[in-house]
Amino acid sequence: MAQKTLTDELIGRQILLLAILLVVIGVSQYLTLRIVLFHSEARSLHQEISVLAPIIHRAMVKHSAAHFHSLATLLVSRLKAPGVEVLITNRFGVIIANSSTLVPQVPPIDFSQSYFLWHEHVVVDAPLGSSLHPSGYVWLMAQSHALNRILLRDIEFFSFLGFLSLAITGWLGSISVKNSLAPLQQIRDGTARIAHGDIGHITTLKNPPKELAELGDAINVMSLSIKDLLDQEKMLSEQMRRFVADASHELRTPLTALNGFLTLISEDNLTDAEVKQGFHAMRQEGQRMARLVNQLLTLSRLDSAQEIASRITPIDLGEWIAAVRPLLEPLTRDHTLEIVPASVMVSADRDRLTEMLFNLVENAARYTPLGSCITVRIGQERGAGLIEVSDNGPGFNDSDLPHIFDRFYRGDRSRTSKSGGSGLGLAIVQGLAKAFKGTVTASNAAPPQHGAILAIRLPLCSPGRPSPEASLHQGAD
């Protein structure tokens, strides 16, 4: 069985509602016309009785019954009209005179209504003389066939107009509904294109109703959102593929070196100096692998919670930078390290903050020429504590700047003679900065200067006053 379309459903409902309305109107018109016609006929009969009844009553009072009988018969024959019958009885219900075409049967007496129907006649009755002590009764009866024919013709004419109205309504309604649902057809075609892979398709509607306009806007937003999600997924997949390749390369090199050194040592053909040098190289490669694994673990923890589980406390950046300076010098042994300290209180975790600084300094050392200067400046800017790491190297490529903090992203390796890192260090810095309610930015030095600038901004904290995060941790303890 074919499924009904929305157009057929709406047109069918329009015709059904119109049909119900026509039936209600037709029944109301029929009843109203019937009442008007029968009341009009009864009123005419009452007017004749109002003239006839006093004459008959006086005749019955002045003359004997025999003389009255002939008088009543004469009056009935004179007053009888086409389609109207007359019946006169005395007070005992004995028929004195009646129309010759009427069956000699006395109708019921009903003074409570203006008329009643009896044997397909509209009947009105009235007493002769006093209503309490009548001298007789009179009835005028008009046939109802003519009135019924009028009602039947009215029903036929109204039914013809009703069916004609339904046909015209169905035709015009079909055109109207199709025009009204044209935007819905556009929306359906647009969603079909999206379903067949045209992600990001936008459906433009022409003068749609408010509801369909809102539906079209919602579908357009959904289409664009899906496109953005797919683009992001594609980008993340590409980044993951690139990261797996880079991580494999990073791990393959130390693993190959380790296997090679172990093979050489197992053959016992090396001198003590060569064995010592081999163990030193193996230690460096192991540390390199451990660093990569630690970076992956840190990113995993940042993914599992927006805030780091470690305690956040007030830190004096001046004292902190003085304490970590000896740890930075091995990272910059091939460069010049310059530190500009200042006393600034911020809210952070000391160990994680040190990790962030190590990543920034290591990034600067990796991508700047040997002997260049790396500067770490502590200060306060725009109501936040500032940790700025700058260098006088080639700086960032314009194409790299929007992706500097993306996970697994590695910039142009050609700007340095050394191999780039895994692409995780700056992503970790950004995740930790967000965990501390701070930010990290990357930019190039303004001309005529050159070099890259990485700046961490953290919320300030008054000396001796615990941060809100620290207070929460203390309450939990």
Residue pairs with C-beta under 8 A, 6 or more apart in sequence:
4 12
6 181
6 184
7 174
7 177
7 178
7 181
10 173
10 177
10 181
11 170
11 173
11 174
11 177
14 169
14 170
14 173
14 177
15 166
15 169
15 170
15 173
18 165
18 166
18 169
19 162
19 166
22 162
22 165
22 166
26 155
26 158
26 159
26 162
29 154
29 158
30 151
30 154
30 155
30 158
33 150
33 151
33 154
34 147
34 151
37 147
37 150
37 151
38 115
38 122
38 144
38 147
39 114
39 115
41 115
41 122
41 142
41 147
42 114
42 115
42 122
42 124
43 114
44 142
45 84
45 115
45 122
45 124
45 140
45 141
45 142
46 114
46 124
46 126
48 79
48 84
48 140
49 124
49 126
49 138
49 140
50 126
52 75
52 79
52 86
52 138
52 140
53 126
53 127
53 128
53 138
55 75
56 72
56 75
56 88
56 128
56 136
56 138
57 128
57 129
57 135
57 136
59 68
59 71
59 72
59 75
60 68
60 72
60 90
60 128
60 129
60 135
60 136
61 129
61 135
63 71
65 90
65 96
68 96
69 96
69 97
72 88
72 96
72 97
73 97
75 88
75 97
76 86
76 88
76 97
76 98
76 99
79 86
80 86
80 99
83 142
83 143
83 146
84 140
84 141
84 142
84 143
85 98
85 99
85 101
85 102
85 121
85 139
85 140
85 141
85 142
86 97
86 98
86 99
86 138
86 139
86 140
86 141
87 95
87 97
87 98
87 99
87 102
87 106
87 107
87 138
87 139
87 141
88 95
88 96
88 97
88 98
88 128
88 136
88 137
88 138
88 139
89 95
89 96
89 106
89 136
89 137
89 138
90 96
90 135
90 136
91 133
91 134
91 135
91 136
91 137
93 106
93 137
95 104
95 106
96 136
98 104
102 141
103 119
107 118
107 119
107 123
107 125
107 139
107 141
108 116
108 118
109 125
109 137
110 116
110 125
111 125
111 126
111 127
111 131
114 124
115 122
115 123
115 124
116 123
117 123
117 144
118 141
120 143
120 144
120 145
121 141
121 142
121 143
121 144
122 141
122 142
122 143
122 144
122 147
123 139
123 140
123 141
124 139
124 140
124 141
125 137
125 138
125 139
125 140
126 137
126 138
127 134
127 136
127 137
128 134
128 135
128 136
128 137
128 138
129 135
129 136
180 209
182 206
183 205
183 206
183 208
183 209
183 212
183 213
183 216
184 212
184 215
186 203
186 204
186 205
186 216
187 203
187 205
187 212
187 215
187 216
187 219
189 203
190 201
190 202
190 203
190 216
190 219
190 223
191 219
193 201
194 201
194 219
194 223
194 226
199 223
199 226
199 227
199 230
200 223
200 224
200 226
200 227
201 223
202 220
202 223
202 224
203 216
203 219
203 220
205 212
205 213
205 216
208 216
239 406
239 407
239 408
239 409
240 408
242 408
242 410
242 423
243 407
243 408
243 422
243 423
246 408
246 410
246 422
246 423
247 292
247 422
250 288
250 289
250 292
250 422
251 289
251 292
253 285
254 285
254 286
254 288
254 289
255 285
255 289
257 281
257 282
257 285
258 282
258 285
258 286
261 278
261 279
261 281
261 282
262 282
264 270
264 274
264 278
265 275
265 278
270 278
292 422
292 424
295 422
295 424
295 425
295 428
296 424
298 355
298 428
298 431
299 407
299 424
299 427
299 428
299 431
301 308
301 309
302 308
302 428
302 431
302 432
302 435
306 434
306 435
307 435
307 469
308 349
308 352
308 432
308 435
310 349
310 351
310 352
311 349
311 469
311 470
311 473
312 347
312 348
312 349
312 436
312 467
312 469
312 470
312 473
313 347
313 348
313 349
313 350
313 466
313 467
313 470
314 345
314 346
314 347
314 461
314 462
314 463
314 464
314 465
314 466
314 467
314 470
315 345
315 346
315 347
315 348
315 350
315 353
315 461
316 343
316 344
316 345
316 463
317 341
317 342
317 343
317 344
317 345
317 346
317 378
317 385
317 387
318 341
318 342
318 343
318 344
318 378
319 343
320 350
320 353
320 354
321 339
321 341
321 376
321 378
322 341
324 354
324 357
325 337
325 339
327 354
327 358
328 337
328 357
328 358
328 361
328 376
329 337
331 358
331 361
331 362
331 365
332 361
332 365
332 374
334 365
334 370
334 371
335 364
335 365
335 368
335 370
335 371
335 372
335 373
335 374
335 391
336 371
336 372
336 373
336 374
337 361
337 373
337 374
337 376
338 373
338 374
338 375
338 376
339 375
339 376
339 377
339 378
340 375
340 376
340 377
340 378
340 379
341 378
342 378
342 379
342 380
344 378
344 379
344 380
344 385
344 386
344 460
345 385
345 460
345 461
345 462
345 463
346 384
346 385
346 438
346 458
346 459
346 460
346 461
347 436
347 437
347 458
347 459
347 460
347 461
347 467
347 468
347 469
347 470
348 436
348 438
348 458
349 436
352 432
352 435
352 436
353 387
353 432
353 436
355 428
355 432
356 387
356 428
356 429
356 432
356 433
356 440
356 456
357 376
357 387
357 389
359 425
359 426
359 428
359 429
360 387
360 389
360 426
360 429
360 454
360 456
361 374
361 376
361 389
362 421
362 425
363 421
363 425
363 426
363 454
364 374
364 389
364 390
364 391
364 393
364 452
364 454
365 374
366 416
366 418
366 420
366 421
367 391
367 393
367 394
367 411
367 415
367 416
367 418
367 420
367 452
368 374
368 391
368 392
368 393
368 394
368 416
368 451
369 393
369 416
372 391
372 392
372 393
373 391
373 392
374 389
374 390
374 391
375 388
375 389
375 390
375 391
376 387
376 388
376 389
377 386
377 387
377 388
377 390
378 385
378 386
378 387
378 388
379 385
379 386
379 388
380 386
380 460
381 457
382 457
383 460
384 438
384 457
384 458
384 459
384 460
385 457
385 458
385 459
385 460
386 455
386 456
386 457
387 455
387 456
387 458
388 453
388 454
388 455
388 456
389 453
389 454
389 455
390 445
390 451
390 452
390 453
390 454
391 451
391 452
392 445
392 449
392 450
392 451
393 415
393 416
393 450
393 451
393 452
394 415
394 450
394 451
395 444
395 445
395 450
395 451
395 452
396 404
396 411
396 442
396 443
396 444
396 452
397 411
397 412
397 415
400 409
400 411
400 412
401 442
401 443
401 444
403 409
404 411
404 426
404 442
405 426
405 427
405 429
405 430
405 440
405 442
406 423
406 427
407 423
407 424
407 427
408 422
408 423
408 424
408 427
409 423
409 427
410 420
410 421
410 422
410 423
411 420
413 419
413 420
426 440
426 442
426 454
429 440
429 454
429 456
430 440
433 439
433 440
433 456
433 457
433 458
436 458
436 459
437 458
437 459
438 456
438 457
438 458
438 459
439 456
439 457
440 454
440 455
440 456
440 457
441 454
441 455
441 457
442 452
442 453
442 454
443 452
443 453
443 455
444 450
444 451
444 452
444 453
445 451
445 452
445 453
459 467
461 467
466 474
